[in-house]
Amino acid sequence: MKQLEIVGADTSSQLPLPYADQGIRAGFPSPAQDYMDLSIDLNRELIRNPSSTFYGRVKGDSMQDAGVSEGDVLVIDKSLEPQDGDMAVCFLDGEFTLKFIQLEKDAIWLIPANEAYDPIRVTVENEFLIWGIVTYTIKNNRKKTFKKRVVV
């Protein structure tokens, strides 16, 4: 089963998007935001190492309790040195998987963020590689629903 769909990051172009530099209020709206004249380029904002950065689309629910859902897009940097507790894209026995890594003196554990899945102990028998470290998660909120409330 394919758990991640991975593509390279194309940083050769720029796409300046309107940017609300004073924040997006979750309370009362601010009329000042009607005059947004600043822009942001997500390539410059999210990608520090263009030649080693890739995007991956999440498949599955093993990281849902960490706020990573199916359909979300990951920004993955292959040049970063793995640290204990990092969210990493790992290549394990012919498949990509997304897990937290737990680095111990004599073992590596792949830890899911969903109690329905067990941690995986990586052994010498496994074909294993920490492929890259997740630096950002871009949420796919189109599938989300909210609880309607009755307004009187």
PyMOL commands that set and color helices and strands:
alter all, ss='L'
color gray80, all
select helices_A, chain A and resi 31-35+42-46+50-52+64-66
alter helices_A, ss='H'
color red, helices_A
select strands_A, chain A and resi 4-8+17-18+39-40+53-58+73-77+87-92+95-103+108-111+120-122+128-138
alter strands_A, ss='S'
color yellow, strands_A
deselect
rebuild
show_as cartoon
